[in-house]
Amino acid sequence: MRWALVKVCLAVTAMVVIAFAVPLGLVVKEMASDRAFSDAERQAATIGPTLSITTDRAELLKAVLTTEPGADDRMAVHVPAAAEADRQAVEIGRRRATRKDLETVRASGRASISEVPGGSALLQPTALSAGGRDIAVVEVFVPADEVSNGVTTAWLMLAGVGIALIVGSVAVADRLGVRMVEPARRLAGAAHDLGEGRLGTRVPEEGPTELHSAAVAFNSMADQVVQLLANERELAADLSHRLRTPLTVLRLNAASLGEGPAAEQTRAAVEQLEREVDTIIRTAREQRPQTQGQGGGPGAGCDASEVIRERMAFWSALAEDEGREVRLAGVDRTVRIPVARPELAAALDALLGNVFRHTPEGTAFAVDVHHSGEAVIVLVSDAGGGIADPRAALARGGSGHGGAKGAVGSTGLGLDIVRRVAESTGGDVRIGRSVLGGTEVRIWIGLGGQRPKGRGHRVGRQRRGVSRRAAGTRFRSGAGPNL
């Protein structure tokens, strides 16, 4: 829009300048020519009184030399011969016009301009007697440069003024275009930011009337979106709050189960479920704004190693019951990631739950954590039969068939949870063949909001076993599943 406005203004101004400058230039040229010939006619008229008194050559020469063109050898006087007056022809000065032109002027009695080499000649007839039969002709030579004297300077001035007008109009059009385009750009940028989840984005309500109205409508829409999301969070909190009553009944019933491993596991699961409901209620009511796609907003990160150790403690205890070998590596140091703790736990539980759900008992699995400086990679591997169609497995609601994460009947929601967690940090999820022979799910978690370099890098593994006795102890202390 900005450049279109500049082009239109340039074309219009150029047309106006041409429409006025060209005729004005021609007028200037014509005025210069009229000035030169008027001056020549005035000089020729000064010889008239002398011719009316005498035709003596000496007197005429003296009169011619007293004039400016006569002194420059640009004036000539042509007196015809007359038998009755006993007068011979007199020629004073240099003749440039042809004899034919002189006779034509004598016959017509009117002044004339003839083209001669180097310029033009003004032929002015002058009567020598009262009857007007004897006519002398005064010739004044006007050089070509005198006819166009000052025309070039005037044209250059006109061209400069025209260029200045065009440049000024383009500058004004550009400023007007900026005033029109900038609000549109801000509106487009705000719409893009709002689409990426920055709900606090607003547009200054300024600019032309139409864009001002659009900015007002956008801000109103953004406020409505924030209000709708707040209502959704409140609804989620209310629905979660309604679960407290049946959870209380379930906890009381679990307390009456007596002693034993099954009773302890049931009570731990109920306590974990109760904690998760409380977390949902708190998270929904906090209504923290999302920033740049980072899960959980500013400061909503967690220690990935701690969360993975905690979840593996629970799943290792279950693995011991089914005779599965468990390996864990890379969680011996703190690894901060921009993912909320419940989201990472939910993603890990989804993957490990799929291992237990879709592989036979006794199938080994492992979890590796690798920190590359700009990303954290979590690898969940198993020794099952693998996934026949990894691409379909990553699609929500179409997990594919067979393997640890793509068995028949799977909805694919678990992998969708994992994918959303990874993509919220600028990372991704990939499925491949693990070194154990089954499926390997690689979760790439970006630490800077951008996809890390070297995505084809193969992460080395250093596995170590997890004490099943310690895992069982931690499980019995209340580390239940995040279902």
C-alpha positions as CSV (number, residue, x, y, z in Angstrom):
1,M,0.0,0.0,0.0
2,R,2.8,2.4,0.9
3,W,4.6,2.0,-2.5
4,A,1.4,2.0,-4.4
5,L,0.5,5.4,-2.9
6,V,4.0,6.7,-3.7
7,K,3.7,5.6,-7.3
8,V,0.3,7.2,-7.7
9,C,1.5,10.5,-6.2
10,L,4.6,10.3,-8.4
11,A,2.6,9.8,-11.6
12,V,0.0,12.6,-10.8
13,T,2.7,15.1,-9.8
14,A,4.7,14.3,-12.9
15,M,1.7,14.8,-15.1
16,V,0.9,18.2,-13.5
17,V,4.5,19.4,-13.8
18,I,4.7,18.4,-17.4
19,A,1.3,20.0,-18.2
20,F,2.4,23.3,-16.7
21,A,6.2,23.3,-17.4
22,V,6.1,22.6,-21.1
23,P,3.7,25.4,-22.1
24,L,5.5,27.7,-19.7
25,G,8.8,26.9,-21.3
26,L,7.4,27.6,-24.8
27,V,6.1,30.9,-23.6
28,V,9.5,31.8,-22.2
29,K,11.1,31.0,-25.5
30,E,8.5,33.1,-27.4
31,M,9.0,36.0,-25.0
32,A,12.7,36.0,-25.5
33,S,12.3,36.1,-29.3
34,D,9.8,39.0,-29.1
35,R,12.1,40.9,-26.8
36,A,15.0,40.5,-29.3
37,F,13.0,41.6,-32.3
38,S,11.3,44.4,-30.5
39,D,14.7,45.8,-29.5
40,A,15.8,45.5,-33.2
41,E,12.7,47.3,-34.4
42,R,13.4,50.1,-31.9
43,Q,17.0,50.4,-33.1
44,A,15.8,50.5,-36.8
45,A,13.3,53.3,-35.9
46,T,16.1,55.6,-34.8
47,I,17.3,55.9,-38.4
48,G,13.9,57.0,-39.7
49,P,14.3,60.7,-38.8
50,T,17.7,60.9,-40.5
51,L,16.3,59.3,-43.7
52,S,13.4,61.8,-43.8
53,I,15.9,64.7,-43.8
54,T,18.8,63.5,-46.0
55,T,20.0,60.6,-48.0
56,D,23.6,61.7,-47.9
57,R,25.9,58.7,-47.5
58,A,28.1,60.4,-45.0
59,E,25.3,61.6,-42.8
60,L,23.6,58.2,-42.9
61,L,26.8,56.4,-42.0
62,K,27.3,58.7,-39.1
63,A,23.7,58.0,-37.9
64,V,24.1,54.3,-38.3
65,L,27.4,54.2,-36.3
66,T,25.8,56.0,-33.4
67,T,23.4,53.0,-32.8
68,E,24.4,49.9,-30.9
69,P,23.7,47.4,-33.8
70,G,25.5,49.8,-36.2
71,A,28.6,49.9,-34.1
72,D,28.5,46.1,-34.1
73,D,28.1,45.9,-37.8
74,R,24.6,44.5,-37.5
75,M,22.7,47.4,-39.2
76,A,22.5,48.2,-42.8
77,V,20.6,50.9,-44.8
78,H,19.3,50.4,-48.3
79,V,18.3,53.6,-50.2
80,P,17.0,53.0,-53.8
81,A,18.0,55.2,-56.7
82,A,15.5,57.9,-58.0
83,A,15.9,59.6,-61.4
84,E,13.5,62.4,-60.8
85,A,15.3,63.3,-57.6
86,D,18.7,62.9,-59.2
87,R,19.6,60.4,-56.5
88,Q,21.8,57.4,-56.7
89,A,21.4,54.1,-54.7
90,V,23.0,54.2,-51.3
91,E,24.1,51.0,-49.5
92,I,25.4,51.4,-45.9
93,G,26.6,48.5,-43.8
94,R,26.7,44.8,-44.6
95,R,23.7,43.3,-46.4
96,R,22.6,39.9,-45.2
97,A,19.0,39.7,-46.6
98,T,18.4,38.8,-50.2
99,R,17.5,41.4,-52.9
100,K,14.2,39.6,-53.3
101,D,13.4,40.1,-49.6
102,L,14.3,43.8,-49.9
103,E,12.0,44.4,-52.9
104,T,9.2,42.5,-51.2
105,V,9.4,44.8,-48.2
106,R,9.5,47.9,-50.4
107,A,6.5,46.7,-52.3
108,S,4.4,45.8,-49.3
109,G,5.5,48.7,-47.0
110,R,5.4,46.4,-44.0
111,A,8.2,45.2,-41.7
112,S,9.4,41.6,-42.2
113,I,11.8,39.1,-40.6
114,S,14.0,37.0,-42.9
115,E,16.1,34.0,-42.0
116,V,19.7,34.6,-42.7
117,P,22.9,32.6,-41.9
118,G,23.6,32.9,-38.2
119,G,20.3,34.3,-37.2
120,S,17.5,36.6,-38.5
121,A,17.3,39.9,-40.2
122,L,14.6,42.5,-39.4
123,L,13.7,44.6,-42.5
124,Q,12.0,47.9,-41.6
125,P,10.7,50.0,-44.5
126,T,11.0,53.9,-44.1
127,A,9.4,56.4,-46.5
128,L,11.8,59.0,-48.0
129,S,9.1,61.4,-49.3
130,A,5.7,62.5,-48.3
131,G,4.0,60.6,-51.1
132,G,5.6,57.3,-49.8
133,R,6.8,56.3,-53.3
134,D,10.5,56.2,-52.3
135,I,11.0,53.7,-49.6
136,A,14.4,52.9,-47.9
137,V,14.9,49.7,-46.0
138,V,16.7,49.5,-42.7
139,E,18.1,46.0,-42.0
140,V,19.0,44.9,-38.4
141,F,20.7,41.6,-37.9
142,V,19.6,39.6,-34.8
143,P,21.9,36.7,-33.9
144,A,20.4,33.4,-33.0
145,D,21.9,33.4,-29.4
146,E,20.2,36.8,-28.8
147,V,16.9,35.3,-29.8
148,S,17.3,32.5,-27.2
149,N,19.0,34.7,-24.6
150,G,18.0,33.5,-21.1
151,V,15.8,30.6,-22.4
152,T,18.1,27.8,-21.3
153,T,18.4,29.3,-17.8
154,A,14.6,29.7,-17.5
155,W,14.1,26.1,-18.7
156,L,16.7,24.8,-16.1
157,M,14.9,26.7,-13.4
158,L,11.5,25.2,-14.5
159,A,13.0,21.7,-14.5
160,G,14.5,22.3,-11.0
161,V,11.2,23.5,-9.7
162,G,9.4,20.5,-11.3
163,I,11.9,18.0,-9.8
164,A,11.6,19.6,-6.4
165,L,7.8,19.4,-6.6
166,I,8.0,15.7,-7.6
167,V,10.5,14.9,-4.8
168,G,8.4,16.8,-2.3
169,S,5.2,15.1,-3.3
170,V,6.9,11.6,-3.1
171,A,8.2,12.4,0.4
172,V,4.8,13.6,1.6
173,A,3.1,10.5,0.0
174,D,5.7,8.3,1.7
175,R,5.0,9.8,5.1
176,L,1.2,9.4,4.5
177,G,1.8,5.8,3.4
178,V,3.8,5.1,6.6
179,R,0.9,6.6,8.6
180,M,-1.4,4.2,6.9
181,V,0.8,1.1,6.7
182,E,2.3,1.1,10.2
183,P,-1.1,0.6,12.0
184,A,-1.9,-2.2,9.5
185,R,1.5,-3.9,10.2
186,R,1.0,-3.6,13.9
187,L,-2.5,-5.1,13.6
188,A,-1.1,-8.0,11.5
189,G,1.8,-8.5,14.0
190,A,-0.6,-8.5,16.9
191,A,-2.9,-11.0,15.2
192,H,0.2,-13.3,14.7
193,D,1.2,-12.9,18.3
194,L,-2.3,-13.7,19.5
195,G,-2.3,-16.8,17.3
196,E,0.9,-18.0,18.9
197,G,-0.6,-17.7,22.4
198,R,0.5,-14.3,23.6
199,L,-2.9,-13.3,25.0
200,G,-1.7,-10.0,26.4
201,T,-1.1,-8.6,22.9
202,R,-3.0,-5.4,22.2
203,V,-2.9,-2.9,19.3
204,P,-2.6,0.9,19.8
205,E,-5.9,2.4,18.7
206,E,-4.6,5.0,16.3
207,G,-4.2,5.7,12.6
208,P,-6.8,6.3,9.9
209,T,-10.5,5.9,10.8
210,E,-10.8,2.4,9.2
211,L,-7.6,1.1,10.8
212,H,-8.6,2.7,14.1
213,S,-11.9,0.8,14.0
214,A,-10.1,-2.4,13.1
215,A,-7.7,-1.9,16.1
216,V,-10.7,-1.4,18.5
217,A,-12.4,-4.5,17.1
218,F,-9.1,-6.5,17.5
219,N,-8.6,-5.4,21.1
220,S,-12.2,-6.2,21.9
221,M,-11.8,-9.7,20.3
222,A,-8.6,-10.3,22.3
223,D,-10.3,-9.4,25.5
224,Q,-13.1,-11.7,24.7
225,V,-10.7,-14.6,24.0
226,V,-9.0,-14.0,27.3
227,Q,-12.4,-14.0,29.0
228,L,-13.4,-17.2,27.3
229,L,-10.2,-18.9,28.3
230,A,-10.7,-17.7,31.9
231,N,-14.2,-19.2,31.8
232,E,-12.8,-22.5,30.5
233,R,-10.2,-22.6,33.3
234,E,-12.9,-21.8,35.8
235,L,-15.1,-24.6,34.4
236,A,-12.2,-27.1,34.6
237,A,-11.6,-26.1,38.2
238,D,-15.2,-26.5,39.1
239,L,-15.5,-29.9,37.4
240,S,-12.3,-31.0,39.1
241,H,-13.6,-29.8,42.4
242,R,-16.7,-32.0,42.0
243,L,-14.4,-35.0,42.0
244,R,-13.5,-34.4,45.7
245,T,-16.6,-36.0,47.0
246,P,-16.2,-39.4,45.2
247,L,-12.5,-39.3,45.9
248,T,-13.2,-38.9,49.6
249,V,-15.5,-42.0,49.5
250,L,-12.8,-43.9,47.5
251,R,-10.1,-43.0,50.0
252,L,-12.3,-44.1,53.0
253,N,-13.0,-47.4,51.2
254,A,-9.3,-47.9,50.4
255,A,-8.5,-47.3,54.1
256,S,-10.7,-50.3,55.0
257,L,-8.9,-52.7,52.8
258,G,-6.5,-53.7,55.6
259,E,-2.9,-54.5,55.1
260,G,-1.0,-56.0,52.2
261,P,0.8,-54.9,49.0
262,A,-2.4,-54.5,47.0
263,A,-4.1,-52.4,49.6
264,E,-1.0,-50.2,50.0
265,Q,-0.8,-49.7,46.2
266,T,-4.5,-48.8,46.1
267,R,-4.2,-46.3,48.8
268,A,-1.1,-44.7,47.2
269,A,-3.0,-44.5,43.8
270,V,-5.9,-42.8,45.5
271,E,-3.6,-40.3,47.2
272,Q,-1.9,-39.6,43.9
273,L,-5.2,-39.1,42.1
274,E,-6.2,-36.7,44.9
275,R,-3.0,-34.7,44.5
276,E,-3.5,-34.5,40.7
277,V,-7.0,-33.2,41.1
278,D,-5.7,-30.5,43.5
279,T,-3.0,-29.6,40.9
280,I,-5.6,-29.2,38.2
281,I,-7.7,-26.9,40.4
282,R,-4.7,-24.7,41.3
283,T,-3.5,-24.5,37.7
284,A,-6.9,-23.7,36.3
285,R,-7.5,-20.9,38.9
286,E,-4.0,-19.3,38.5
287,Q,-4.8,-18.4,34.9
288,R,-1.2,-17.7,34.0
289,P,-0.6,-16.3,30.5
290,Q,1.3,-18.3,28.0
291,T,4.5,-16.8,26.6
292,Q,6.0,-17.6,23.2
293,G,4.7,-21.1,23.3
294,Q,6.6,-22.1,26.4
295,G,4.6,-24.6,28.3
296,G,3.3,-23.2,31.6
297,G,4.4,-19.6,31.1
298,P,7.3,-17.8,32.6
299,G,9.2,-19.6,35.3
300,A,7.0,-22.8,34.8
301,G,10.1,-25.1,34.3
302,C,11.2,-28.1,36.3
303,D,14.1,-30.4,36.9
304,A,13.7,-33.1,34.3
305,S,16.1,-35.4,36.2
306,E,14.1,-35.2,39.4
307,V,10.7,-35.8,37.6
308,I,12.1,-38.7,35.6
309,R,13.6,-40.3,38.7
310,E,10.3,-39.9,40.6
311,R,8.2,-41.5,37.8
312,M,10.7,-44.3,37.2
313,A,10.6,-45.2,40.9
314,F,6.9,-46.0,40.5
315,W,7.1,-47.7,37.1
316,S,10.2,-49.7,38.2
317,A,8.1,-51.2,41.1
318,L,5.4,-52.3,38.7
319,A,8.1,-53.6,36.3
320,E,9.5,-55.8,39.1
321,D,6.1,-57.4,39.5
322,E,6.0,-58.2,35.7
323,G,9.6,-59.3,35.5
324,R,10.8,-56.4,33.3
325,E,14.4,-55.2,33.3
326,V,14.6,-51.4,33.8
327,R,17.5,-49.2,32.9
328,L,17.9,-45.4,33.6
329,A,20.7,-43.1,32.6
330,G,21.6,-39.4,32.5
331,V,19.6,-38.3,35.6
332,D,22.5,-37.9,38.0
333,R,22.6,-34.1,37.6
334,T,20.0,-31.2,37.5
335,V,18.6,-30.5,34.1
336,R,16.2,-27.5,34.0
337,I,13.7,-27.5,31.1
338,P,11.0,-25.0,30.2
339,V,8.2,-27.5,30.8
340,A,5.8,-27.6,33.8
341,R,6.4,-30.5,36.1
342,P,2.9,-32.0,35.7
343,E,3.2,-31.8,31.9
344,L,6.5,-33.7,31.8
345,A,5.2,-36.3,34.3
346,A,2.1,-36.8,32.2
347,A,4.2,-37.2,29.0
348,L,6.5,-39.7,30.6
349,D,3.7,-41.7,32.2
350,A,1.9,-41.8,28.8
351,L,5.0,-43.4,27.2
352,L,5.8,-45.8,30.0
353,G,2.1,-46.7,30.3
354,N,2.1,-47.6,26.6
355,V,5.1,-49.9,27.2
356,F,3.2,-51.8,29.9
357,R,0.0,-51.8,27.9
358,H,1.3,-52.9,24.5
359,T,4.3,-55.1,25.2
360,P,4.3,-58.6,26.8
361,E,5.3,-59.1,30.4
362,G,9.1,-59.5,30.8
363,T,9.9,-56.9,28.1
364,A,12.7,-54.7,29.1
365,F,12.6,-50.9,28.8
366,A,15.0,-47.9,29.4
367,V,14.9,-44.2,29.8
368,D,17.9,-42.1,28.8
369,V,18.4,-38.3,29.3
370,H,21.0,-36.3,27.4
371,H,21.8,-32.6,27.8
372,S,23.4,-31.1,24.7
373,G,23.6,-27.5,25.9
374,E,20.8,-26.1,23.8
375,A,18.3,-29.0,24.1
376,V,17.4,-31.9,26.4
377,I,16.7,-35.3,24.7
378,V,14.7,-37.9,26.5
379,L,14.8,-41.4,25.0
380,V,12.2,-44.0,26.0
381,S,13.1,-47.4,24.5
382,D,11.7,-50.9,24.8
383,A,12.5,-54.4,23.6
384,G,9.1,-55.1,22.1
385,G,8.0,-55.7,18.6
386,G,8.3,-52.0,17.4
387,I,5.8,-49.8,15.5
388,A,4.8,-50.7,12.0
389,D,3.8,-47.2,11.0
390,P,5.6,-44.5,13.1
391,R,4.0,-41.6,11.1
392,A,0.5,-42.8,11.8
393,A,1.5,-43.4,15.4
394,L,2.3,-39.7,15.8
395,A,-1.1,-38.6,14.4
396,R,-3.7,-38.1,17.1
397,G,-6.4,-40.7,17.1
398,G,-4.5,-42.9,14.6
399,S,-1.7,-44.6,16.4
400,G,-1.1,-47.4,14.0
401,H,-0.9,-51.1,14.7
402,G,1.5,-53.2,16.7
403,G,4.5,-52.3,18.8
404,A,5.0,-50.6,22.1
405,K,3.1,-47.4,21.2
406,G,1.0,-48.3,18.3
407,A,-1.0,-51.4,19.3
408,V,-4.4,-52.1,18.0
409,G,-7.0,-50.1,20.0
410,S,-4.7,-47.3,21.0
411,T,-6.2,-43.8,20.5
412,G,-2.8,-42.1,20.2
413,L,-3.7,-39.5,22.8
414,G,-0.6,-40.5,24.8
415,L,1.8,-39.7,22.0
416,D,-0.2,-36.5,21.3
417,I,0.4,-35.4,24.9
418,V,4.2,-36.0,24.4
419,R,4.2,-34.2,21.0
420,R,2.5,-31.1,22.4
421,V,5.0,-30.9,25.3
422,A,7.9,-31.1,22.9
423,E,6.5,-28.7,20.4
424,S,5.7,-26.1,23.1
425,T,9.5,-25.7,23.5
426,G,10.3,-25.6,19.8
427,G,11.3,-29.3,19.8
428,D,9.7,-32.4,18.3
429,V,9.1,-36.1,18.8
430,R,10.5,-38.9,16.6
431,I,9.9,-42.7,16.6
432,G,12.5,-45.2,15.5
433,R,14.0,-48.5,16.2
434,S,15.8,-48.8,19.6
435,V,19.0,-50.7,20.4
436,L,16.9,-53.0,22.5
437,G,15.2,-54.2,19.3
438,G,11.8,-52.5,19.8
439,T,10.6,-48.9,19.7
440,E,12.5,-45.8,20.6
441,V,10.6,-42.5,21.2
442,R,12.9,-39.5,21.2
443,I,11.6,-36.3,22.9
444,W,13.5,-33.3,21.8
445,I,13.0,-30.4,24.3
446,G,14.4,-27.0,23.3
447,L,15.9,-24.8,25.9
448,G,15.8,-21.5,24.0
449,G,12.5,-21.7,22.2
450,Q,14.2,-22.6,18.9
451,R,14.9,-26.0,17.3
452,P,18.5,-27.0,18.2
453,K,21.2,-27.6,15.6
454,G,22.5,-31.0,14.7
455,R,19.2,-32.8,14.9
456,G,20.6,-35.8,13.2
457,H,23.1,-36.4,16.1
458,R,22.9,-39.8,17.7
459,V,22.9,-39.7,21.4
460,G,25.2,-42.1,23.3
461,R,23.8,-44.2,26.0
462,Q,25.2,-45.2,29.3
463,R,22.6,-47.2,31.1
464,R,22.5,-48.2,34.7
465,G,20.1,-50.3,36.7
466,V,17.7,-49.0,39.2
467,S,17.3,-50.7,42.6
468,R,14.0,-52.4,42.6
469,R,14.0,-52.5,46.4
470,A,14.4,-48.7,46.5
471,A,11.8,-48.2,43.8
472,G,9.3,-50.3,45.8
473,T,10.1,-48.3,48.9
474,R,9.5,-45.0,47.1
475,F,6.3,-46.4,45.6
476,R,4.9,-47.5,48.9
477,S,5.7,-44.0,50.3
478,G,3.1,-42.4,48.0
479,A,4.7,-42.0,44.5
480,G,1.6,-43.2,42.7
481,P,0.9,-43.1,38.9
482,N,0.0,-39.9,37.1
483,L,-3.1,-41.3,35.3
